[in-house]
Amino acid sequence: MKHGLPFSITTLFVLSCALAVLICTTEAAIELPSNETIPAVIMFGDSIVDTGNNNDLMSLTKCNFPPYGREFKGGIPTGRFSNGKVPSDFLVEELGIKELLPAFRDPTLQPKDLLTGVSFASGGAGYDPLTSNMALQDFQQYRRKLEGIVGEERTNFILAKSLTFLVASSNDIGNTYFTTGIRKLQYDVPSYTDLLVNLASNFVKELYGMGSRRIGVLGAPPVGCVPSVRTLVGGLGKECAEEPNQAAKMFNAKLAAELRRLSNNLPHARVVYIDVYSPLLDLIKNSNKYGFEIADRGCCGTGTVELSILCSQLDPHTCKDDSKYVFFDSYHPTEKAYKTLANQLLGKYVNSLL
């Protein structure tokens, strides 16, 4: 056995981990085919699915302070960019795997947590290296740790049967291209979306090379409709900014075609494009239908530009009832909105990944 542990001790450790996983498993809301199993969820991406990786990184994109997390267990800010849970958590909960998806860089992470998946996502991340690199090196480290616990064969099984999600591009399009304009000097929108699709394709192939076989890739959201982009780019009326939304739709069309190509050409792989643009736009445009009252600004502060360190519990403008809001800060949805979206997407796409 690896690491020189006696067989009996290693076996006992693996069985203990497996038992712990069974005890902690929650009741699944999504019914899977009888011959299918999903042992874990592996999450890559940006702040939408970050469950705390940014807490200990050199980054200004942090949220491990109030009022973030005020609806979380005990009102503790955990590094989730919301008032409570984020989509990563709802996915594992709905699949009956566990209640929360922990951050890989969480210092309290236990070996048993690795068996059922972690989040490698980090606030501010994107496909574009000028945005922020995503965590393939952390994934390699995760794989090595998993092999040390259950061996290579079981690790290959877990990675092949797990659902791996990739959630990125909103920072690339909304911030790197439109808000800061860094990439506008080099690319027009068609060529920049080509670049992003190429980078996304390469990332998927890297994941495949390390053992992932069920890969869901979320398209870009209607980034022109988030409150901060409305404020900065949406003109005097602060309407949804059309240019970022058009860029997102162009990227999504190209990404969907490329993912179909990869799914057809990577043996034993399911690579699925997940449309988040349409359901989020509907949630924003028809918020009353989903039980919300306010969709054009966030709960935190004035709701127009407050984000990360600008979002303070001391701001007298911060709302008292965030259940009325689609957005918690000027960029990230509330727990209620995240849950609405996660349930829709999982119900629609999970079977296509199996």
N, C-alpha and C positions, 0 to 999 in steps of 0.2 A: 504493500500500500504506500501511497505518497507520504512524504515527510517522515518516514520511518516509524509511524505509529503502529503498535501491535494491532492485528486484525480485529481482535475483540473490542478494543477501545474505539477504533475508527467506526466499526459497525454500530456500536452502542451510540456514538455521537450522531451518526446519520439517522438512526432510528429515533433518537430523541428529537432531532430537528424535524423529522417528518411528523412525529406525534404532535409537536408544538404547532406545526402548520395546520394539521387537522383540527386541533382544538380551537385555533383562532379563526378558522374559516367562517365567513359569514354566509348567510343564506342567499343563494343566487337569485337575482330578479330576472336574468336572461337565461332561458332554457336552451341548452346546447344539445345537438344530436347525441344519441346515446353512446356512439362509438368515438366521440371526440373529447379531448381534455385540453384545458388551458392551465398549465401549472404556474405561469407567472405573467406579469405585464412588465415590459421594459419600455421606458419612456425617454425620448430625446427631444430637445427643443428649447423653447424660450420661457419667458416668465409665466405664460399661460399654464404651463404644466410643471413649473419649478416648485418643489416642496421643501426647499431650504438649502439647496446647494450653494446659493450665493452668499449665505451667511458668513462664511469664513474665507471668501475670495476677496481679492483686492478689486473692488468694484463699487461704483457709486449707485448701482442699480440694486438697492436693498429694500427690504420691507420687514425686517425683524424687530419692529417697534410698533406701538399703537399709533393709529387705530386699526392697522392691519391685524387680522386675527381676532377681532373683538367678538365674533360669533363662534370662534373655534372653541375646543374644549377648555373650559376655564378662562376663556378670553385671552389666551396666550398667543402672541405673535410668533409664528414658527418659520417665517420666510416664505409663506404663501402669499402671492399677490392678490389678495382678496380679503373680505371680511371673515371668511371661513375656509371651507374646503375648496379645492380646485379640481378640474376634470380628471387628473391623475387618480385622485381619491375615489371619485364617483365610478370610474371605470372598474377598479378592482373590487369595489363594493358591489356593483351591479353584477359582476361575474362571480361573486361569491368567493373570491380569493382571500381578501382581508379587508379591514375597514379603511386603512390609509396606505398610500404608496410612499414609503420613506425616501428621503434623499440619499443618494449613494455617499455623499460627503458628510452625512450626519454623524457626529462623533459618538452617538449612542447606538449606532446601527449594530445589530447582533447578527452572527453568522446565519441563524435561521431565517432572517429577513431576506437574505440573498436568494433563497430557494423560491420565493414567490414574487420576486421582482423589486426593482428600485427605479427611481427617476434620476436621470443624468442631466435633466434640463437645467438651464441657468438663465436668469433674467438678463435680457439684452442680447441673447444669442441669435445667430442667423446663419444662413448658408454663406454669405459673403464674408471673406476673411476680414474685411474692414469693419464689419459689424461686430462679430465675436465668433471665435471658433467653438464648435460644439465638441462634445466630450468622447471622442473615439478612444483616446488613451485611457480614460476612466473605464470604458467598456472592456478594454483589454485586461485591465487590472481586475475588474469584476469577474471576467471569465476565469482568470487564474485562481482567484479566491474560491470560486464555485468548484473548480476542479479539485482544489485542496480539500473540500468538504465531501463531495460525492463522487469524485473521479471523472475521468474524461468522457466515458460513455454516457453517464447520466447527465453530465453537463450538456453534451450534444443534444440529448433528448429534450432537456428543459428549454434550451435556446430555440430548437426547431419547432417545438409545440407552443411556445410562448407567443403572445401578441406583442409585437414591437411597434411602437408608434413614433412618428416623426412630426413634430409640430414647430414649424419655422416659416420664415419669409415676411412676417408682418414688420419686424424691425428693419429688415433689408429695404422693403418698399416704403414703409411709412417714415422711417427715420433716416437711414443711410442715403436713400435716394431723394425723397421729397422734402423732409424737414431740414436736414443739414445740407443737402445738395452735394455731398461729397462726390458721389458717382456721376452726377450730371455732367461733369467736365469731360468724362471719358465715354459715356454711353447715352444713347437715347433710350426710350422705354423698351422698344422691341429688342434691342441688343442686350439691355440689362436683364430683361426677363429670360433671354436665351442663356445668359451667364448663370443666373440663379437655377434654371432647370438643369443645366449641365452639372452644377455643383450638387444639387439635390440627387441627381442620378448617380453621381460618384459616391455620395454618402450611402445610398441604398446598396450599392455594390460592395462597399466596405462592410456594411452590416451583414450582408449575405456571406461574404468571405469569412466572417467570424462566427457564422452558424445560424443567424436569424433566417427564418423561412416564411413567417407570417408577418408581413410588414404593411402597416397602414400609414399612409402619408397624407396629412391634412393640407389642403390648399390654403391659399391666403384668404384671410377674412376681408370684409369690406372696411379696410383700414381707414378709408376716407370718412367713415362715419363714427369713429371713436371720438370722444369729446375733445381731446387735446389736438387732434388733427383738424377737427372742425374749427377750433379756435385759431390755430396757426395758419391754416391753408384754406379754410372754408368761406372766407370773405366776411363782410359785415353781418350777414344774416346767420353766420355760423352753421350753414347747411352742410350736408355731407359733401366732402370735397370730391369732385368728379374725377380729376386726374389720377389720384391714388387708387380709386376704385376701378377705373379702367385698366390701370397697370396690373392690379390684382387679378382681374378677370382674364387679361391676356396671359399672365403667368399661369393661372389655373388651367387654361385650355392646353397650353403647351405641356404642363406638368402631367395632366391626365393622359395625354397621348404617350409621353415618355414612360410613364409607369405601366401602361398597357404593354408597351414594347418589352420592358424589363420582365414583366410577369410571364410573357410568352417565351422569353429566351433564357431565363434563369431556371435550371432544372429544380423541380419539386418546390418551387416558391410561389407564394401568393403575394403579389405586390398590388395594393389597392389604393386608388385615389379616393380620398374622403372629402366631400364638398362641405365646408363649413361656411362658405360665403353666403349661400342662399338662406340657410336657417338662421344665421346671426342677423342678416339684413332684415328678415321677416320679423325677428324678435325686436329689432330696433324700430322698424317702421310700423309694426302693429303690436306695440308693447302691451296695450290694454288687453289684447286677446290672451296674453300669457299671465295676466295678473300684475303687470307693472304700470306705473304712472309716469315715470320720468326716464327718458332714454337719450336725451341730448346733452346731459351733463352727469358728472359723477356725484357720489354722496360726499366724498372727502373735500373739505374746503368749499370753494366756489364751484368745484366740479369741472372747471374749464381747462386748467393746466396742472393742477396738483397731482403729483406722481412721485412715488418713492420718497426721497428725503423731503420733498415739498409737501407731502401728505402728513399732517400733524394732528394729533388728538387735541391739541390746544387751540386749533383754529375754530373760532366761534361759529363759522358757517357750516361746519361738518354736520350732516344730517343726523337725526335721531333714529329714524326708521329706514334702514337700507333695503328692506324688503320691497319698497316702492320703486327702487332704482335698478335699471339694467346694469349700470356701471358703478363700481365702488370708488375707484379713483378715475382720473381722466383717460385711462387706457384699458383698465382691466375690469371685467364684469364682476358682479356680486356672486356670492355662493348660489343664490337662488337662480340666477341666470346661467351660471355654469352647469348646474344640475339639469336645468331644462335642456340645454344643448347636448350635454353628455348622454342623457337618456335617449334623445332623438337619434344621435349619431350611432350609438352602440346598437340600438334596435335595428337600424337600417343596414349597417355594414358588417356586423360581427360574423354572420354566416358566410359572407363572401371571402373572409380571411381564413376559413377552416378548410 
